[in-house]
Amino acid sequence: MPLFLYTAMDASGKEKKGKIDAAAEDAAAAELKKQGLFITMIKPAKGAPKEKQQAAAAPGAKKKKGFDLNIAIGTPVIKRKELTIFTRQLAILLDAGLPLIRSLRTLEKQSKSPILKKILGASADSVESGSTFSEALAQHPKSFDKLYLNMIRAGEAAGAMEVILNRLAVFMEKAAKIAGKVKSALIYPTVVFSIAMLVTSGLMIFIVPNFKKIFDELLAGEPLPELTQFVMLISKILQEQIWLVGVAGFGIFVAYKVTNKTTMGRYGIDWVKYNMPLFGPIISKTAISRFSRTLGTLMSSGVPILNALNIIKETAGNEVVSSAVGKVHDAVKEGEGIAAPLGASGIFPQMVISMIEVGEETGKLPEMLEKIADTYEDEVDNAVGALTSMIEPLMIVGLAVIVGTIVIALFMPLTKIIDKLGK
C-alpha cells in the first residue's frame, strides 16, 4: 500500500504529524477522520512508486489513455472573479435544497468559462465516484487554495455547506473590493510617471543634443555650467548608450526576482513596502484587514485556531505578516492567547490588539475580528482617497521640477551667447 504523510489537528487543537498506509489519498483521509483528526495536509510520501502517487493525487479520477493535454499546456486556473460567482451560485443552489452533484452539473452546464466548466465536470465526477467535495476540489490546487479547501472541509464536518459557501463568497467579494481599491490608487501615479518618463526621455534624446551643437559652435572652448554639463552627460548616455540603461533595468528586475525567491529576500522587500511613505499605510491597513477577515471567517466556520493561523501564514501574501502570524501560532500552541504575541510583533496597532483582547475575554473573538476588518476596510478607503488627492499635486510638481531643471540647464549658456552676440 502507498504511504502518505499527513498533518492534522486533534479535538484540542494540537497539531499532529505522521504517516499512514492506505490504498489512496481519500481512503487515508477517511481513516484519519475516523480517528477524530482534522486534516490540514496529506500527500504521498517521497519514494512511493510514481504510478501510486499519481493515483493518490487524483482519487476517483477516471484513467485516460494517451497523452494528457493538461501536461502540455499547463494547469488550468479559475479566475478569481469567476470563482467568487461560482461560490455564491453554489451556495444559493444548496440553500434551495438541490443535492451537491446536481448543483455542480447545473453550474457546469451554464458556465461560459471552459476552464471552470472542465473543473466543475471533473469535480462532479470525483464526488460521484465517492470522494468528498473538498477532496474533489483538492485535485485543483491552483484554483482552490488552502483557505478555500479548509473552509469546505469545515462545512462538510458541520453539515452546513451552504452557510460556509455564503461566508466564503462574502469574504472573497470583500477581498476583491479592497484589492480593487488599492490597484485603482496605483493606476493614476503609474500613468503619470510613465508619461513623465516619456516626456523627459524625448527632451533628453531629441532636444538637448541640438542645443549641444549650438553651444559647441558659439561657445567653443568656454566651460559650460555644471548643471548644463550634467544634463548633457545624461543626454549623451541616453542617446549613445541606451542599451546600458536597458541592461541596468533588466539587471534590477532579475535581482528583484532572485531576491524574491528567498524567504529573507521576500521579508526585506515586504518590510520596505510596509514602511514606505505614502503607500506603506495602505499596505499595512490592507494586511490588517485581510488578517482579521480571514481569521474571523475561518473561526466562525469552525476551523480550529491553530489550523486557521497556519492557513493565514501560508496565504498572507506578505512575509512580514506571515512571520508575525507564525510567532502567534507558536505562542497559541503553548497555551497563550493571540493578543500578546500580536502586540509583540510590532506590526499591529494598539487598537487592534485591545479589540482582540476584549474578543478573547468575552468569547466573541470571531465577531470582534469581523469588526476590525470592517473598520480597516473603511480606513483603506480613506487612505486611498487621501493618497489620490496627494499624488496629483506631487506628480505635477515632480514633473515641473524635472522639466524645469532641463530648461534652466539649457538657458544658462544661452545668456552667455546672448551677451556675446550683443558685444
RODO-2510 file (C-alpha; in nm, 4 decimals, decimal comma):
residues 423
     n   res          X          Y          Z
     1     m     0,0000     0,0000     0,0000
     2     p     0,1193     0,3571    -0,0670
     3     l     0,2475     0,5568     0,2300
     4     f     0,1057     0,9041     0,2973
     5     l     0,2407     1,1886     0,5105
     6     y    -0,0171     1,3967     0,6951
     7     t    -0,0546     1,6979     0,9201
     8     a    -0,3756     1,7262     1,1218
     9     m    -0,5351     1,8806     1,4311
    10     d    -0,6922     1,6827     1,7131
    11     a    -1,0036     1,7847     1,9088
    12     s    -0,7982     2,0029     2,1453
    13     g    -0,6385     2,1926     1,8557
    14     k    -0,2946     2,0345     1,8857
    15     e    -0,1048     1,9716     1,5648
    16     k    -0,0115     1,6121     1,4792
    17     k     0,2160     1,4846     1,2049
    18     g     0,2605     1,1255     1,0952
    19     k     0,2392     0,8562     0,8296
    20     i    -0,0442     0,6293     0,7254
    21     d    -0,0793     0,3367     0,4838
    22     a    -0,3831     0,3448     0,2579
    23     a    -0,4902     0,2439    -0,0926
    24     a    -0,5487     0,6066    -0,1979
    25     e    -0,5499     0,9582    -0,0566
    26     d    -0,9263     0,9614     0,0043
    27     a    -0,9001     0,6352     0,1981
    28     a    -0,6200     0,7802     0,4101
    29     a    -0,8263     1,0931     0,4764
    30     a    -1,1303     0,8848     0,5727
    31     e    -0,9242     0,6809     0,8195
    32     l    -0,7819     0,9958     0,9811
    33     k    -1,1316     1,1442     1,0114
    34     k    -1,2445     0,8280     1,1927
    35     q    -0,9650     0,8958     1,4422
    36     g    -1,1166     1,2400     1,5110
    37     l    -0,8441     1,4353     1,3303
    38     f    -0,8964     1,7496     1,1233
    39     i    -0,6670     1,7210     0,8182
    40     t    -0,4610     2,0224     0,7114
    41     m    -0,2230     1,8445     0,4721
    42     i    -0,1964     1,4988     0,3211
    43     k     0,0339     1,3870     0,0401
    44     p     0,2121     1,0744    -0,0873
    45     a     0,5440     1,0067     0,0853
    46     k     0,8561     1,0599    -0,1243
    47     g     0,9887     0,7422    -0,2733
    48     a     0,6458     0,5924    -0,3337
    49     p     0,6014     0,4387    -0,6803
    50     k     0,5199     0,7047    -0,9371
    51     e     0,2040     0,5306    -1,0545
    52     k     0,0714     0,5147    -0,6985
    53     q     0,1487     0,8807    -0,6369
    54     q    -0,0429     0,9768    -0,9470
    55     a    -0,3366     0,7589    -0,8445
    56     a    -0,3299     0,9093    -0,4957
    57     a    -0,3124     1,2622    -0,6310
    58     a    -0,6391     1,2123    -0,8166
    59     p    -0,8633     0,9788    -0,6162
    60     g    -1,1695     0,8682    -0,8049
    61     a    -1,0474     1,0220    -1,1306
    62     k    -1,1030     0,8214    -1,4424
    63     k    -0,7944     0,6912    -1,6149
    64     k    -0,7463     0,8079    -1,9703
    65     k    -0,5380     0,6552    -2,2396
    66     g    -0,2928     0,8563    -2,4424
    67     f    -0,1299     1,1913    -2,3767
    68     d    -0,2751     1,4248    -2,1151
    69     l    -0,3172     1,7669    -2,2772
    70     n    -0,3022     1,9445    -1,9377
    71     i     0,0613     1,8470    -1,9025
    72     a     0,1416     2,0124    -2,2304
    73     i    -0,0449     2,3386    -2,1799
    74     g    -0,0142     2,3759    -1,8018
    75     t    -0,2664     2,3528    -1,5201
    76     p    -0,5884     2,5498    -1,5905
    77     v    -0,6734     2,8110    -1,3263
    78     i    -1,0144     2,9595    -1,2474
    79     k    -1,0158     3,3391    -1,2427
    80     r    -1,0835     3,4913    -0,9016
    81     k    -1,3988     3,6701    -1,0171
    82     e    -1,5376     3,3500    -1,1718
    83     l    -1,4582     3,1563    -0,8524
    84     t    -1,6433     3,4132    -0,6408
    85     i    -1,9508     3,3958    -0,8651
    86     f    -1,9389     3,0131    -0,8644
    87     t    -1,9169     3,0070    -0,4825
    88     r    -2,2154     3,2396    -0,4468
    89     q    -2,4243     3,0449    -0,7007
    90     l    -2,3403     2,7075    -0,5442
    91     a    -2,4453     2,8406    -0,2018
    92     i    -2,7798     2,9553    -0,3480
    93     l    -2,8455     2,6173    -0,5130
    94     l    -2,7578     2,4191    -0,1994
    95     d    -2,9674     2,6538     0,0136
    96     a    -3,2600     2,5887    -0,2242
    97     g    -3,2336     2,2167    -0,1469
    98     l    -3,0549     2,0850    -0,4565
    99     p    -2,8070     1,7983    -0,3987
   100     l    -2,4380     1,8810    -0,4390
   101     i    -2,3799     1,6775    -0,7572
   102     r    -2,6883     1,8199    -0,9283
   103     s    -2,5787     2,1730    -0,8287
   104     l    -2,2320     2,1145    -0,9774
   105     r    -2,3806     1,9744    -1,3005
   106     t    -2,6183     2,2740    -1,3257
   107     l    -2,3344     2,5227    -1,2854
   108     e    -2,1198     2,3228    -1,5284
   109     k    -2,3888     2,3480    -1,7987
   110     q    -2,4453     2,7212    -1,7583
   111     s    -2,0764     2,8178    -1,7249
   112     k    -1,9290     3,0117    -2,0182
   113     s    -1,5716     2,9618    -1,8991
   114     p    -1,4163     2,6459    -2,0493
   115     i    -1,1739     2,6158    -1,7570
   116     l    -1,4479     2,6430    -1,4923
   117     k    -1,6689     2,4057    -1,6912
   118     k    -1,3900     2,1462    -1,7107
   119     i    -1,3036     2,1692    -1,3389
   120     l    -1,6697     2,1521    -1,2331
   121     g    -1,7187     1,8459    -1,4519
   122     a    -1,4120     1,6746    -1,3048
   123     s    -1,5215     1,7628    -0,9501
   124     a    -1,8718     1,6267    -1,0076
   125     d    -1,7207     1,3043    -1,1466
   126     s    -1,4989     1,2703    -0,8365
   127     v    -1,7919     1,3239    -0,5982
   128     e    -1,9990     1,0691    -0,7901
   129     s    -1,7168     0,8150    -0,7584
   130     g    -1,7099     0,8504    -0,3780
   131     s    -1,4795     1,1433    -0,2998
   132     t    -1,5868     1,4241    -0,0709
   133     f    -1,6337     1,7701    -0,2203
   134     s    -1,3162     1,9003    -0,0554
   135     e    -1,1160     1,6049    -0,1921
   136     a    -1,2532     1,6729    -0,5402
   137     l    -1,1540     2,0397    -0,5207
   138     a    -0,8113     1,9488    -0,3783
   139     q    -0,7250     1,7966    -0,7170
   140     h    -0,7092     2,1566    -0,8493
   141     p    -0,4780     2,3369    -0,6018
   142     k    -0,4052     2,6234    -0,8425
   143     s    -0,7727     2,7232    -0,8392
   144     f    -0,8688     2,6358    -0,4796
   145     d    -0,6185     2,7496    -0,2165
   146     k    -0,5799     2,6100     0,1348
   147     l    -0,8150     2,8665     0,2831
   148     y    -1,0923     2,7656     0,0427
   149     l    -1,0357     2,3924     0,0916
   150     n    -1,0240     2,4103     0,4712
   151     m    -1,3468     2,6075     0,4877
   152     i    -1,5138     2,3495     0,2615
   153     r    -1,3844     2,0740     0,4930
   154     a    -1,5268     2,2651     0,7907
   155     g    -1,8608     2,2902     0,6088
   156     e    -1,8597     1,9157     0,5428
   157     a    -1,7787     1,8400     0,9069
   158     a    -2,0515     2,0733     1,0364
   159     g    -2,3107     1,9735     0,7743
   160     a    -2,3638     2,3401     0,6845
   161     m    -2,2070     2,3690     0,3419
   162     e    -2,4382     2,6457     0,2165
   163     v    -2,3567     2,8615     0,5225
   164     i    -1,9823     2,8161     0,4725
   165     l    -2,0092     2,8880     0,0989
   166     n    -2,2001     3,2088     0,1714
   167     r    -1,9270     3,3157     0,4139
   168     l    -1,6640     3,2288     0,1555
   169     a    -1,8433     3,4323    -0,1102
   170     v    -1,8718     3,7343     0,1211
   171     f    -1,5057     3,7003     0,2157
   172     m    -1,3939     3,6800    -0,1490
   173     e    -1,6149     3,9715    -0,2554
   174     k    -1,4764     4,1967     0,0176
   175     a    -1,1194     4,0865    -0,0561
   176     a    -1,1709     4,1656    -0,4254
   177     k    -1,3237     4,5033    -0,3373
   178     i    -1,0321     4,6122    -0,1203
   179     a    -0,7749     4,4816    -0,3718
   180     g    -0,9517     4,6762    -0,6476
   181     k    -0,9327     4,9972    -0,4462
   182     v    -0,5606     4,9556    -0,3861
   183     k    -0,4989     4,8845    -0,7558
   184     s    -0,7056     5,1865    -0,8612
   185     a    -0,4933     5,4033    -0,6310
   186     l    -0,1805     5,2842    -0,8117
   187     i    -0,3090     5,3331    -1,1679
   188     y    -0,3005     5,7148    -1,1680
   189     p     0,0565     5,7602    -1,0387
   190     t     0,1790     5,4824    -1,2697
   191     v     0,0277     5,6509    -1,5773
   192     v     0,1538     5,9968    -1,4805
   193     f     0,5014     5,8640    -1,4005
   194     s     0,5181     5,6793    -1,7354
   195     i     0,4176     5,9944    -1,9259
   196     a     0,6730     6,1983    -1,7304
   197     m     0,9474     5,9499    -1,8197
   198     l     0,8478     5,9565    -2,1899
   199     v     0,8454     6,3379    -2,1992
   200     t     1,1800     6,3604    -2,0180
   201     s     1,3381     6,0955    -2,2414
   202     g     1,2115     6,2774    -2,5524
   203     l     1,3656     6,6041    -2,4348
   204     m     1,6978     6,4397    -2,3487
   205     i     1,7261     6,2356    -2,6707
   206     f     1,5892     6,4768    -2,9342
   207     i     1,6018     6,8347    -2,7982
   208     v     1,9117     6,8582    -2,5763
   209     p     2,1570     6,7300    -2,8491
   210     n     2,0502     7,0189    -3,0786
   211     f     2,1371     7,2697    -2,8082
   212     k     2,4720     7,0952    -2,7569
   213     k     2,5594     7,1628    -3,1216
   214     i     2,4723     7,5316    -3,0755
   215     f     2,6851     7,5560    -2,7596
   216     d     2,9804     7,3843    -2,9286
   217     e     2,9679     7,6320    -3,2178
   218     l     2,9067     7,9561    -3,0303
   219     l     3,0871     7,8816    -2,7029
   220     a     3,3851     7,6884    -2,8356
   221     g     3,6481     7,6455    -2,5669
   222     e     3,4370     7,8037    -2,2927
   223     p     3,3306     7,5869    -1,9971
   224     l     2,9590     7,5218    -1,9592
   225     p     2,7796     7,5499    -1,6216
   226     e     2,7968     7,2319    -1,4126
   227     l     2,4200     7,1793    -1,4294
   228     t     2,4348     7,2032    -1,8103
   229     q     2,7251     6,9582    -1,8237
   230     f     2,5282     6,7117    -1,6091
   231     v     2,2209     6,7349    -1,8337
   232     m     2,4403     6,6934    -2,1429
   233     l     2,6021     6,3830    -1,9899
   234     i     2,2630     6,2211    -1,9203
   235     s     2,1526     6,3099    -2,2730
   236     k     2,4662     6,1508    -2,4212
   237     i     2,4134     5,8296    -2,2226
   238     l     2,0502     5,8036    -2,3309
   239     q     2,1383     5,8814    -2,6931
   240     e     2,4519     5,6734    -2,7425
   241     q     2,4371     5,4083    -2,4698
   242     i     2,0678     5,3415    -2,4242
   243     w     2,1487     4,9692    -2,4139
   244     l     2,3265     5,0290    -2,0809
   245     v     2,0032     5,1680    -1,9390
   246     g     1,8186     4,8614    -2,0691
   247     v     2,0788     4,6246    -1,9230
   248     a     2,0689     4,8071    -1,5883
   249     g     1,6883     4,7897    -1,5810
   250     f     1,6919     4,4208    -1,6710
   251     g     1,9580     4,3574    -1,4049
   252     i     1,7457     4,5282    -1,1394
   253     f     1,4436     4,3222    -1,2483
   254     v     1,6405     3,9942    -1,2308
   255     a     1,7906     4,0884    -0,8925
   256     y     1,4405     4,1607    -0,7612
   257     k     1,3090     3,8259    -0,8874
   258     v     1,6033     3,6315    -0,7436
   259     t     1,5762     3,8122    -0,4094
   260     n     1,2017     3,7494    -0,4009
   261     k     1,2646     3,3734    -0,4316
   262     t     1,4237     3,3571    -0,0853
   263     t     1,2389     3,3931     0,2449
   264     m     1,4788     3,6592     0,3743
   265     g     1,4605     3,8454     0,0437
   266     r     1,0794     3,8471     0,0439
   267     y     1,0814     3,9614     0,4056
   268     g     1,3123     4,2519     0,3204
   269     i     1,1068     4,3569     0,0167
   270     d     0,7784     4,3329     0,2086
   271     w     0,9280     4,5249     0,5036
   272     v     1,0235     4,8083     0,2674
   273     k     0,6709     4,8059     0,1196
   274     y     0,5191     4,8006     0,4671
   275     n     0,7206     5,1048     0,5812
   276     m     0,7456     5,3106     0,2623
   277     p     0,5937     5,6614     0,2659
   278     l     0,2535     5,7243     0,1065
   279     f     0,1877     5,3599     0,0079
   280     g     0,3025     5,1986     0,3347
   281     p    -0,0089     5,2907     0,5374
   282     i    -0,2366     5,1496     0,2676
   283     i    -0,0382     4,8241     0,2503
   284     s    -0,0339     4,7840     0,6304
   285     k    -0,4063     4,8584     0,6683
   286     t    -0,4882     4,6187     0,3860
   287     a    -0,2805     4,3469     0,5555
   288     i    -0,4546     4,4032     0,8914
   289     s    -0,7966     4,3936     0,7254
   290     r    -0,7113     4,0731     0,5382
   291     f    -0,5700     3,9042     0,8504
   292     s    -0,8764     3,9945     1,0593
   293     r    -1,1278     3,8990     0,7917
   294     t    -0,9577     3,5660     0,7173
   295     l    -0,9141     3,4625     1,0810
   296     g    -1,2672     3,5717     1,1724
   297     t    -1,4196     3,3850     0,8769
   298     l    -1,2232     3,0668     0,9474
   299     m    -1,3021     3,0646     1,3208
   300     s    -1,6718     3,1363     1,2716
   301     s    -1,6776     2,8480     1,0207
   302     g    -1,5489     2,6055     1,2838
   303     v    -1,1847     2,5805     1,1787
   304     p    -0,9563     2,5307     1,4855
   305     i    -0,7484     2,8340     1,5787
   306     l    -0,4107     2,6661     1,5162
   307     n    -0,5244     2,5407     1,1779
   308     a    -0,6624     2,8867     1,0927
   309     l    -0,3330     3,0544     1,1842
   310     n    -0,1428     2,8039     0,9684
   311     i    -0,3682     2,8856     0,6728
   312     i    -0,3238     3,2608     0,7231
   313     k     0,0532     3,2185     0,7483
   314     e     0,0620     3,0436     0,4105
   315     t    -0,1873     3,2722     0,2338
   316     a    -0,0964     3,6119     0,3867
   317     g     0,0765     3,7370     0,0716
   318     n     0,3141     3,9409     0,2873
   319     e     0,6211     3,7855     0,4516
   320     v     0,6202     4,0391     0,7378
   321     v     0,2639     3,9441     0,8331
   322     s     0,3358     3,5744     0,7703
   323     s     0,6334     3,5829     1,0086
   324     a     0,4253     3,7554     1,2778
   325     v     0,1415     3,5030     1,2385
   326     g     0,3931     3,2176     1,2645
   327     k     0,5071     3,3507     1,6035
   328     v     0,1435     3,3855     1,7126
   329     h     0,0820     3,0224     1,6089
   330     d     0,3771     2,9028     1,8183
   331     a     0,2571     3,1050     2,1191
   332     v    -0,1012     2,9755     2,0914
   333     k     0,0363     2,6220     2,0623
   334     e     0,1993     2,6760     2,4027
   335     g    -0,1341     2,7804     2,5531
   336     e    -0,1180     3,1603     2,5219
   337     g    -0,3767     3,3906     2,3661
   338     i    -0,3208     3,5662     2,0342
   339     a    -0,3315     3,9286     2,1567
   340     a     0,0054     3,9312     2,3388
   341     p     0,2169     3,7787     2,0580
   342     l     0,0411     4,0000     1,8027
   343     g     0,1337     4,3044     2,0104
   344     a     0,4940     4,1833     2,0385
   345     s     0,5199     4,1632     1,6576
   346     g     0,5073     4,5426     1,6353
   347     i     0,3083     4,5498     1,3102
   348     f    -0,0443     4,5628     1,4564
   349     p    -0,1751     4,8901     1,6092
   350     q    -0,2665     4,9008     1,9763
   351     m    -0,6346     4,9482     1,8920
   352     v    -0,6381     4,6138     1,7087
   353     i    -0,4611     4,4395     1,9991
   354     s    -0,7088     4,5870     2,2505
   355     m    -1,0108     4,4770     2,0446
   356     i    -0,8695     4,1244     2,0120
   357     e    -0,8081     4,1119     2,3894
   358     v    -1,1717     4,2080     2,4504
   359     g    -1,2830     3,9438     2,1978
   360     e    -1,0800     3,6752     2,3768
   361     e    -1,2095     3,7789     2,7191
   362     t    -1,5756     3,7815     2,6105
   363     g    -1,5536     3,4680     2,3941
   364     k    -1,6575     3,6663     2,0853
   365     l    -1,3262     3,6774     1,9012
   366     p    -1,4674     3,5957     1,5508
   367     e    -1,7219     3,8786     1,5778
   368     m    -1,4541     4,1200     1,7021
   369     l    -1,2230     4,0245     1,4149
   370     e    -1,5028     4,0980     1,1671
   371     k    -1,5474     4,4434     1,3239
   372     i    -1,1731     4,5081     1,2957
   373     a    -1,1832     4,4045     0,9290
   374     d    -1,4793     4,6370     0,8593
   375     t    -1,3034     4,9242     1,0379
   376     y    -0,9793     4,8814     0,8460
   377     e    -1,1569     4,8436     0,5129
   378     d    -1,3020     5,1892     0,5795
   379     e    -0,9504     5,3053     0,6755
   380     v    -0,8202     5,1757     0,3405
   381     d    -1,0976     5,3699     0,1626
   382     n    -0,9935     5,6897     0,3402
   383     a    -0,6208     5,6244     0,2838
   384     v    -0,6748     5,5602    -0,0875
   385     g    -0,8751     5,8830    -0,1196
   386     a    -0,6078     6,0815     0,0655
   387     l    -0,3314     5,9251    -0,1449
   388     t    -0,5094     6,0052    -0,4705
   389     s    -0,5625     6,3694    -0,3719
   390     m    -0,1987     6,3966    -0,2554
   391     i    -0,0321     6,2248    -0,5501
   392     e    -0,1795     6,4540    -0,8172
   393     p    -0,0050     6,7749    -0,6995
   394     l     0,3123     6,5803    -0,6098
   395     m     0,3330     6,4351    -0,9603
   396     i     0,2733     6,7753    -1,1190
   397     v     0,5413     6,9349    -0,9018
   398     g     0,7827     6,6471    -0,9719
   399     l     0,7316     6,6738    -1,3488
   400     a     0,7703     7,0532    -1,3295
   401     v     1,0991     7,0161    -1,1367
   402     i     1,2422     6,7681    -1,3912
   403     v     1,1420     6,9701    -1,6987
   404     g     1,2321     7,2977    -1,5269
   405     t     1,5805     7,1667    -1,4431
   406     i     1,6392     7,0766    -1,8086
   407     v     1,5131     7,4166    -1,9267
   408     i     1,7306     7,6056    -1,6754
   409     a     2,0342     7,3963    -1,7711
   410     l     1,9835     7,4896    -2,1365
   411     f     1,9030     7,8546    -2,0648
   412     m     2,2162     7,9269    -1,8574
   413     p     2,4606     7,9006    -2,1544
   414     l     2,2126     8,0944    -2,3720
   415     t     2,2629     8,4034    -2,1559
   416     k     2,6363     8,3870    -2,2354
   417     i     2,5595     8,3524    -2,6062
   418     i     2,3213     8,6499    -2,5976
   419     d     2,5809     8,8634    -2,4144
   420     k     2,8471     8,7548    -2,6651
   421     l     2,6281     8,8379    -2,9653
   422     g     2,5341     9,1736    -2,8081
   423     k     2,9008     9,2724    -2,7802
***
